[in-house]
Amino acid sequence: MSPTEKPFSSVNWSFNVSTPIIVFVINAENIIGPEYEGRITFFPSTASLELRSLTLDDTGEYTVNAVHDGTILNGRTTLKVSSVLVTSSSTDLVEFSGSVSLSCSASGPSLSFLWLNGSSEVTASDRVQLTDGDSSLTIITVTRFDQGPFRCRVSNPVSTVISDPVNLSINGPENMDLISSPPQGYFAVGSDISLTCSVGSRPPAHFKWFLNGDQLPDTGSELRLMDVQMSQSGNYICQAFNSRTLRYETSPPSAITVQQSSQLGDISELKKAIPN
């Protein structure tokens, strides 16, 4: 409707006749249907409506009933929402060595494309390429921060549609760390020691433990050494294996020295004598 000198007394927009979108009454608060909260903008001077973040469920007939200067005005229009489809070259990737391309397709005139990773806009960088009018997204050397969900937002002057989310599975193993508890490298005979191996991996990694190059029977992420003896001194390493990527990652060695209590006392005194 065209702008009028006198305001509309009331305006009622509905979807498929039975679903209220907005009820406008002059000098009163607007009543907005719960499905449309945050998705509409109403323009009182023209009684027109803008609907955003369209989905396929928004396809249907929209009707408006307005009262202006005592005259009842009616109107209707039909909206057809086309689907936005995102396809991925792969959804199962290896961190720091894999690349992925996402393609967004939609129908309609004068389309513009924008990519979202979660709620953040994706912009071009040394690892991220946007091509084909921004409808194609390529990520080079993926990291675990590239898992998504990715969505493609397609807009033209009259509508905006967002695709369903696409999630990527980024596999390791990477970022391995080996922690000793207690943290000191020298232990008395009879001490209890815990070595914990942490690594980023999807699916969860399988672990192997080695002492001075010889494999130990333990296979979990934690190696518990109870009542240790001097023969257990040496360099401990942890190895993680990802069954999907068939990749191994090996930790730096953790040196464990087990000695008699009297020898530990001598070492303690020696450390005190060495200036910092």
KEPA-882539 format. One record per residue: z, y, x of N, C-alpha, C in turn. Coordinates in steps of 0.1 Angstrom, whole numbers, plus 5000, padded with zeros to 4 digits. Atoms other than C-alpha are relative to their C-alpha. Layout:
REM KEPA-882539
ZYXZYXZYX
...
//
This chain:
REM KEPA-882539
500049885008500050005000500050125009
500049874992499450365011501350074999
498849925001502350595020500050094988
499949925012503650784990501050125003
499149894999505351124986501449964995
498850045005508050974965500349865005
499750144995509950664978499949904989
499950115010509750324961501449994996
498750025006512650264938500549865004
499750134996512649894946498849925004
501050084995510649634964500549865002
499650144999510849254962498949925006
501050104994508949024986500549864999
499650145001508948654981498949915005
500950104994507348344996499849884990
500350115009505548084974500950014987
499449965012507148254944501549995000
498550035002510648094946500950045012
499149974989511848194981500050155003
499949864997513148544985499950035015
500149954986512248735017500950125002
499149885000513749075011500050074987
499849925012515049274982500450145004
499749864997514849654987500350084988
499649915011516649894964500450135007
499849874994516650264973501550035000
498649964999520050394985501049885000
499250125000521350034988499649925012
500350084989521549775015499049894997
501050105002518649545019500649865000
499550145001519149175009498849925006
501050084992517248945034500349854999
499850155000516748575029500449955013
499550054987518548365055498949955010
501150054991515248215068499350115007
500849894995513948555076500950105008
499249914992516948715094499550015014
500549974987515748875126498549985002
501450034998512148785119499150104992
500849915008511049065096500350155003
499849855000510549445097499450054987
500549945013510249625063499850155002
500449864999508549955060500150074986
499749955013509950145030498950104995
500949905005507250415029498749944994
501250075005504450155023500349874993
499650135005506449865010499449885007
500650114993504849655036501049925009
499150094993506349375056499349945013
500550074988505849245092500949885002
499350134998506748875098499749965015
500150044986507348755134500449865002
499650144995507848425153499649904989
500550085011505648245128500149855004
500250154998505747865124499149954989
500950065010503547635104500650014986
499449995013506047645076499850144993
500249875006505248015071498650014993
501350005007501747915057500349994985
499849995014501648005020499650134994
500349885007501448274994501250105000
499049895000503348604997499850094988
500249905012503948824966501050115002
499249885000505349174963500050064986
499849935013506749344932500750135004
499449874996507449724937500050094988
499949905011508550004914499950135007
500249864994507250354922499850104989
500149895010507850654900499849944986
500150065013508350434870498949904998
501150095002505250224876500349875008
499850134994505449854884498749965007
501250044992503049744912500249865005
499950144996502249384921498949985010
501050034990500449234950500249865006
499850134994499848904967499049985012
500950034989498348764999500349865005
499850144994497948425016499950015015
500050014985498848355052499849865004
500250134995497548065071500450005015
499550004986499447995104499349885007
500650114992497447785130501049965010
499150054990499347575154499750055014
500149974986499947665190500349875008
499850124993499547365213500150025015
499949994986500847335248499949855006
500250134993499647045270500450025015
499650004987500946955304499349895008
500750104992499246785333500949885004
498950104997502546595340501350054995
498749965004506046595327501149935009
499150084992507546365354499650035015
500449944987507546545388501149985010
499150024989509146525422500350145006
499649874995511146825434499450035014
500549954988509647035462498649945005
501350054995506446825464499049994988
500950025011504946815429499650144994
500549885006502847075410499649964985
500250035014502247105372499150124995
500749905007499747295350500249984985
499749995014500547395314498850084994
501149935007497747495290500450034986
499649965013498247685258498750034992
501249995008495647665230500450054986
499849955013495447855197498750064995
501249945005492847985173500350134993
499849875006492348335160499450115009
500649894993490948675171501050085008
499349914991492248905199501449945004
498750074996494948665212500550045013
499449984987497348745239501149905002
499150114997499548485257501150045008
498849984992503048495271500849875001
499350124997504948215287501550025001
498549985000508748165283500649875007
499250114995511047945304501450024995
498849965007514047925282499850134992
500249875006514548285271499350105009
500549914990513048435302498550005001
501449994999509448555305499649955014
500550064987507448365332498950105005
500949914993505648605356499449945012
500750054988503148545384500850025013
499349994987504548485419499349915010
500650084990503748295451499949854996
500050145005504547965432499549994987
500450005014503448065398498750074998
501349945003499848125387499750014985
500449985013498748265354498550034999
501549985001494948225346499549984986
500750015013492448215318500750094989
499449905009493848525302501549974997
498650045001497448395308500249884991
499850115009496848095286500349875008
499750124992497147855316501150045010
498949984991500347835337500049885010
499950104989500447655371501250035008
498949994992503647595390499849915012
500250074987503347495427501349975006
498750044993506147305445501150024990
499049995010508347255415501449985005
498650024997512147285417500749974987
499250045012514947175393500150124991
499949885009514847535379498850014992
501350005008511347465365500049894989
499950115010512547205340499750054985
500249945013512147445310501250014992
501250035008512047435280499050125002
501149905000508647615283499450014986
500649975012507147775253498950105002
501149914999503847965248500150094987
500049915011503948275226498650074999
501349955003500648375211500050114990
499949895009500148715195498650064998
501149915002497548935179500650114992
499449885007497949265160500749974987
499350025013499149095128501049895000
499150115001501148795138500449955015
499650074987503048605166500549864997
499650145002503448235169500449945013
499450064988505548035194499849854999
500250155000504747675204501349935000
498850094998507147385204500349995015
499650014986509147345236499449885008
500450114991507847135265501050005012
499050014989510447005290499449925011
500550074989509646885325501249925006
499050094993511546605343499850025015
500149974985512146715380500949905007
499250114993513246415402500250035014
499649994986514946405435499749885008
498749944997516746305456499950125009
500049884991517546645472501450055001
498849934998520346855484501249915002
498950104998522546575497501150065008
498849964994526046635508501049895002
499150104997528646405524501450065003
498749934999532346505520501049905003
498950094996535346345537501350054995
498749965005538746355521501149895005
499849864995541046435539498950045009
501249954993538546655557500149995016
499950014986539846605593499249885005
500750114994537846385617500849895006
499150104993540846205633501049954990
499150065009542945965614500949895007
499150104995545945745621499749864994
500150145005545745365618500849994987
499350025013546645275582499850114990
500349895010545345595566499049954990
501150025010543245605535499150115000
501149904999539945785536499049984989
501050005010537445875509498850085005
501249934997533845965516499250004987
500749985012531846105487498650065003
501449964998528046135486499550074987
500549935012526546395462498550035003
501549984999522746435456499550044987
500749975013520546595430498849904998
501050105002518446315415499949974986
500250055014516846215382498949905001
498750065005517245935374501050005011
498950014990520645895391499649915012
500450074988520245775427500849885002
499350124995521245435441500450035014
499449964987523445455472500249885009
499750104989523745265505500950075010
499249944989526345325532499849925013
500250064987526045265569501150055010
499149964989528545265598499349965013
500750024987526945305632498749934999
501350065002523645195618500049874992
499950135007524944875601500450034986
499749985015524844855563501349944996
498850055005528044825545499849944986
500350065013528444625512500250104988
499849915011529444935492498750074995
501249955006526845075468500250124991
499849895009528445355448500050145008
500049874994528545735455501350035008
498849984993532045705469500449875008
499650114991533145495499501550025003
498549994998536945425500500449915011
499550084988538445315533501550004999
498550015002541945185527500649935013
499250064989544445105555499049995012
501150004989541745195582500649955013
499650054987541845035616499050075010
500849934990540445155649498649955001
501450065000537444915645499150074990
500849935010536345135616499650145005
500449884995535745435638498550015002
501449994997532245565641499350114991
500849905008529445765623499649934987
500450055014529145705585498950094995
501049925007526045805567499849934986
500350045014525045775530498550024998
501549995003521445705519499849984984
500350005015520245785483498649964998
501450055003517245615467499750034985
500549975014515345735436499049894996
500850115004513845435418498750054993
501249955007511245655400499050055011
500849944990509945845430499849925013
500050094989510645565455500350085013
499749924989512045835478501549975005
498750014994515045805502500450145005
499449884993517346085514501249965007
498950044991519846035542500950125004
499149894998522946245547500250025016
499649984986524046395581501249905002
498950094997526546165598501450074999
498649955000530346205592500749915010
499350074989532246115623501549974996
498650045003535545925617500549935012
499350064988537945845646501349964995
498750065004540845615639500849965013
499250034988543645605665501549984997
498650025002547245515669500750144998
499449875003549645785657500450075013
499649934988550845855693498850075006
501249934994547245935704499750124992
500349895009546846165674500950125004
499149904996549846355686499550075013
500549944988548346405720498850094997
501249925004545046535704500550134993
499549885007547046775682500550105010
499549904989548846925713498850065008
501249954992545446945731499350114992
500749905008543947145702500850135000
499249884999546947385703499850075013
500149944987546447445740498650075002
501349944998542747535736500050134992
500049875007542447905728498850014990
501049985010540448005697498950095005
//
